[in-house]
Amino acid sequence: MFIQIFSTGGTIDKVYFDALSEFQIGEPMAADILQQARVGFEYKIESLTRKDSLELTDEDRDLIHAKVAACPYEHVLITHGTDTMTVTGAALADIEGKVIVLTGAMQPARFRDTDASFNLGLAIGALNCLPHGVYVAMSGKVFPVDQVRKNRLAGRFEGR
């Protein structure tokens, strides 16, 4: 299996600089996580945007859609900010013939106390098992994109 990974930014890739929460979106962390995990599959990572998901525009989503639709591989993983992950996922729902899984993190991958590695592993496992469609892999569960929401108060994703 070959996995195409598209990075859009979000918390998973954030780099914080001070206590006032000044941040930038850094290099995609998926490469570091997968290298540390010594995975047994081939993958390619392409950074499409480096934005907090609240800053993504319709044009950004058009770019993501075009890249996923044109991708020659069946298995596509998108690392994405959690606030608008479902919006982007919904914009990809018309793409056929692919398993598309969006994932991210509630805490940056560079933090010791992060869910990034867990969520990335869950997403890759989902890519191995699911039929064609668009899914969100977060909080230890995999959801069809139209059946999930972020519960900000609880700090997790859950079914609708």
C-alpha angles and dihedrals in degrees: 000000000000119000124203109207119198117192119205099172123245131142094315089069100035122129115199120208106185146004091269090071096250105164146168130200106251134195115312108279094205090087093056093044093050093045091052090048092053091222121201100222137075122253143166125209124208124181110220101173136356100214142124103253091243087064096053113117133204087259090055090051090049088054092049090048093049093049094048093045092049094044111115093213127089096216117065126176120190122195107207143162113271100231096071102016092117092050091056091043091053089051089058096049094102094060110105132201097032140096104224120186124183120200140160141152140268088214125035117267088236090064121091091227099055137135092205099104092044093050093045091051091047090051092051091049089051091052088057095053112029131091120238113299143085121289142172118223110197140127094019095303139090117222134184103250093246093052103055139077136181113248101206094185093055093037095232145088120256141173121273 
